[in-house]
Amino acid sequence: MKCNAMIAQAGGPTTVINSSLSGIITQCLKENNIENVYGCHWGLLGLINEDFVDLGQEDKSIIEGLKYTPSSALGSSRYKLSEKDMPKVLEILKKYNVHYFFGIGGNDTMLGVYQVEKYCREHGYELYGMGCPKTVDNDLFGTDHTPGFPTAARFVALSVLQAGILARDMQKVDQFVIYQTIGRDAGWLAASAFAVKSAECDPPHIILLPEVPFDEEKFFVKFEETYRKFGFVSIICGEGIVYADGTPVSASKTKDNFSNVEFGAMGGTSAAMMLHRMLTNKYGYRGEFQVPESLPMCSADRAVQNDIDEAFLLGQEAVKFAINKTSGLMTTIERISSTPYRIKIGTIPLDKVAAKTKPVPKEFIAEDGMMMTESFNEYIKPLIGEFPKYVKLNFYPVK
């Protein structure tokens, strides 16, 4: 008996989230027992509001083009499903004869898919719910890395490299530059800038991660030491850096629908702004701070091809698992080797993903807590590709 499949994208986008969408649609259309493929317009909010689109009616060129299109093509929201929503969700799934449900997203999305799959199972409705990972933060538990992270990491690394070169050459005007990355609880994106550092003098000079409590005095010591050596300082910080007592450096008190502290523009302040204020107040130096917010989430011009391919594959594999009556899992990437880079697709229970986050491991963080180790490079470099080689004048004196 033929039935229908439904797909939702939720939370913040990534450059390759639509590649996973393309993978799911493509594989669903190949399956004999799937008649229609529906998309939830505006994420899980679309599910509640019965705002659906017929993805099977789209031209093949559109489905293929999704692989290279940034943002969330179905539209997204941060709607949080509650227990009171579940009876309505079940009624809607029955109404549209949906027996395959796919969610593409992060921790909160995986929680939503888990809630739907569990409720249907407990009420005797046959539903195969699978999660497909996405987040630029790279903090999803149980996967080597998350689709969207490699491209965002490349965006950050290139931005820090280029802004660092600018700071080096403009050090008589600006003495420091601060670049803030997104990532509430994990510093993977901030750490990614280390991949472009080949010498001590290269940017970044200081990396501040949410995993390491911020110590103002140690920060000043490292800043002064670096400034004496190079005449300028390149700093990168995660938006969620906190003091030892858990107080955000950003001083933000605004919270979202999931009770998470909002950082950056949404919180009305930023860690980079506060660090800038500390340095100008203490030293009187002039400097810049850069807070790109969502740009790393939609940087199609810097997309890593392997990131696109893996996102598509994870979508396809989610459908294959569901067709084989597997449910309640998220597809994952398992690294077989770094040199050469090889992976295989695995799975992890949705409730484990929803309940945990993946911080940057201690072995990736330098002893002083403000730089990365070479082990991190071994992890990150196979993911983000080669970087341009910039030159520097030798400054031969005129004789």
N, C-alpha and C positions, 0 to 999 in steps of 0.2 A: 504494500500500500504506500503510495507516494505521500510525502508530507513536505513541509516548508522549513526553511532555515532563516534565522534572523541574526543580524550583526549590529553591534553597537560600538562606537568609539566614545571614550569618555576621558575626562580630565584634560590636562594640557597636551598639546600635540607634540609631534617630533617631525623631522624632515622625512622620515620613512614610515610613518604610521599608515599612510595610504598604500604603501607597498604591501603591508600585511593585509589590508583590506582587499587589495587586488588578488593576493594569494588565496584568501578565503573564497571570494566570489568565483575566481577561476576554477578552483577545485570543486566547489559546490555545483557549478554548472556541468561538471563532468560526471557527477554521481547520478545514477539512474533513479534512485529513490528520493531524490530531492526535486520537487516540482518548481518551486519558486524560491527566490532569494530576496528577502526583505531587509531594508536598512532602517535603523532607528534614527530619525532626524532629530538632532540635538541630544544624542546620547541616551542615557537612561531616562531622562525626562521625556524623550520621544516615545519610549516604551510605555510609560504611564499615560501619556496623552494620546496614544494610538496614532502618532504622527510617523507614518511609515512611507518608504519609497520602494518601488519595485526595481531592484538592481539588475534583474535579469533582462530588463528592457533596454538597458544601456548598450550602446554600440561597443563592439570589441575593442575599438581603438581607444575608447574612454577608459575601459577597464585596464588596458595595457598602460595607458598614459598615467594612471593613478600611481604607478610604481615610481614615477619621477616628479610627482606633484606634492609640494609641501602642505603643511597644516592638516586639518581633519576634514576630509571631503564631505562626510555625513553631517558635519556640525557636531559640536561637543557641548557638554555642560558639566557642572560639578554637583549634579543632583545626587543626594544620598538616599538610597532606598531604605525604608523602614519596615518594621514588621507589619504595620497597618497597610502597607502597599501590596503585600504578598498575595492576598486573596484576589485583588484586582489584576495583578500580573498574571496569575494562573488563569483567570477568566479570559484575559486577552490572548494568551498563548493558545488556549483551546479554541477560541473564536477564529484565529488565523491558522489553525492547524500547524503550529510551530512545534517541532520536536527536536530541532537543533538550534542551539543558542550560543553565539560566539561574542565574547567581549574583548576588545583590544584596549589595553590601558595599563595602569600601574596598580599599586597596592589597593587603593580604594575601589577601582574597577574590578579587580579580582575578588574583592569582598562582595561586590554587587552580584557578580556571576555566581559566586558560591551561595549566596542567599537564595537566588532564584532556583538554582539547581537543587539545593537541599530542600526547599519548600515543596517543589514539584515532586521530588522523590518521596518525601514524607506523606504526600497526599495522593500517591498512586498514579501520578501523571508521568508518562515516559518522556523525559527530556534529557538530551545529552548536551550538557553545558561545558564548554571549553574556553579557557582564557589564552590570549595571545599577548605576550609582554611588550610593553613600550614604556620608556621614560628616558629622558636625557640625563636624569640624575644617576642612573646605573645602580640604584639601591634596591632593586628587586631581589629578594632572597631566592636562592636555588638555581640561578643561571650565571654562567661565566660572565656575561655582559648582556645588556639589554639593547635591542634595536633602537636606534635613535641616539644612543650614547656616542658611538664612534664618530658620527658626523658632527654632533655638538662638541665633542672633545676636539675635533679638528678645527672647528670654528674658534673655540677658545684659545687653542694653542697658537693658531695663526694670528689672532687678534693681539694676544699678549706679546708675541714675537715682534709684530709690526709696531705696536704702540711702544714697546721697549726700545726699539731702534730709534723711534722718534724722540723718546725721552733722553736717550744717550746723546743724540745730536743737538737737543735743545736744553741741555742741562744748565746753561747759563741763564735760561728763562724759567724753566720748571725743574725743580730739584727731585721730584718724585712723581710717580704715576701709580694709581691704584685701579685694579680691574676686579670687579665683583662678578661672581658667577651665581647662577641659580643652583639650588640644592639645599633644601631645608636642613636635613639631618646628615647628609653624606657629602664628602668633599671630593668625589671622583672628578667632577669637572674642573674644580680648582687645581687639583693635582695634575690634570692632563697637560697643563702648560709646561710641565717639566720635560715633556717629550722634545721640545725644541731647544733645550738648553744643552749646549755641547762644551761650554767652558764656564768657569766660575763667574766671569764678568758678564755673561749673557743673561738676559732676562728669562724668567723672573728670578729675583734675588730672595724674596720672602714669599712663602706659601702658607696661608692660614686656613686650616680646615676645621669644620664643625666637630670633628672627632677629638681635637686637641683643645682643651680649655685655653682661652685667650688670657695671656699674662702681659699686661701693659708694660711693665718694667723690662721684661725679657724682649719684648717687641722693640722698645726704644734702644736697648743695647745692640740688637741685631741691626737696626736701622742705622745707628751711628757708625758701626763697624763697616757696613756696606758703603755708606756715603763717603767715608774716608778713603776707601779703596778705589771706588769707581766714579765718584762725583755725581751720581744719581742713584735712585733706588726704584726698582720695579717690584711692585707688590701685587699679589693676587689673593683674594679672599673669597671664601664661600659665604653666601648670604646669611647662613644660619650660624655663624660663629658665636660662641657664648663664653661668658666668664665662668670661672670655676663653680660659682653658685647657680649656674644655669641661666643667668640674666643675659638676654640677647645683646650683643655689642651694638646692634642697630637701634636698641631702645624701643623697638616696636611692641605695641600691645594689641594691635588689631588681629582678629582671628577670623578664619574662613568657616564654611559650613561644616567642616570636619573637626573644628576646634583647634586647628593648626595655626600657629602664629604666622601672619602675613609679613613677608619681607619685601624690600625694594619699594617700588612705587605704590603697590597695593597696601603696604603698611605705612606709607607716608614718610618713611625714612629709610636709611640703608646703612649697612656695616661700613661700606666704602666711604660714605659721607662722614660717619663718626670717626673713622681712622684718619681721614683727611683733616678733620677738626683737631684731633689730638696732635698731629704733626705740625700743623700751622701754629697752634697755640704754644707748643713747646719750643719749636725752633724758628718760627717765623718764616719758614720756607714756603715757596709757591709750588703748587702741584696740581695735577689733574686727577679726577676719578671718573671711571666709566662703568655704567650700570646698564648693560644691554638688554636685560630682562628676557623677553621671549625670542629675541633674534636667533639664538642658537637652536631654537625649536623648529625653525622654518628656513634654515640656510641651504636652500636647494643648490645654490651655486657652489657650495663646498661639500656637497654630498659625497660620501664614500661609497663606491660601487658595491663593495662587499657588504656594507650596511644595508643597502637596498635589497640585495640578493638574499641575505639572511632573514630580513623582515618578511619578504615574500614567501620564503620556504617555511617559516614558522606558521604563517597563515595557512598554507597548504596542508602542513602536517596536522594542524589542529582539526581540520575537516576530516582527514583520514582517521585520526583517533576516534572522532565522534561517530563516523560511519561504522566503525568496528565496535560500537557500543561502549566506548570509553567515555567517562564523564567525570566532572569535578576536578579536572587537572588544568595546569597551564603548561604550554610547550616551553622548553628551555634549550639553551645552547650549552653543550658540554665540550670543553676544549680538549682535544686529543694531544695536540702539540702546538708549540709556538713557532718552531723552526723545523720544517715548514709549517705554516699555520693551517691547522685542520680541526674541524669540529664534527660533532654529531648531534642530532636532535634528541632530547630527553623530555621528561615531564616531572612535575611536582604537584602535590595536592594544593588546590586553591586556598584552603584555609591556612596552610603554612605560609604562603606568599602574603596573604592579607595580614597576618599577625606579626610579621617580622620585617626588618629592613637589613640591608647589607652595607655596613660601614666600610671605609677603606681599612684594610688589615694593617696591624701594627708594623709588620715587616716591610710595608711599603713606605713607612714614614720615618724620616731621619730622626736621630736621637734628640735633636733640639726641638722637634715638633714643628719646624718651620720650613722644611724642605723634604723632598722625596728621596728614596733610595734607588739604586740601579735595578732592583727587583721590580719596581714599578714600571720602569722602561720596558723590561722584558714582557710585561703584561700588556702595556698600552700600545707599543709601537706596531705590532701586527694588525691592530685594529684601525689605525688612523692614516696609514699611507705615508708616502714620502713628502717632505716639505721643500719649498724652494730654497735655494742657496743664495743668500744675500752677501754682498761683499762690503768691505770696509777699507777706506783709504789708509795708506801707510803713513801719511803725513811726513813725507820727506822734507826736511827743512831746506829753504833756499840758501845757497852759499854765496 
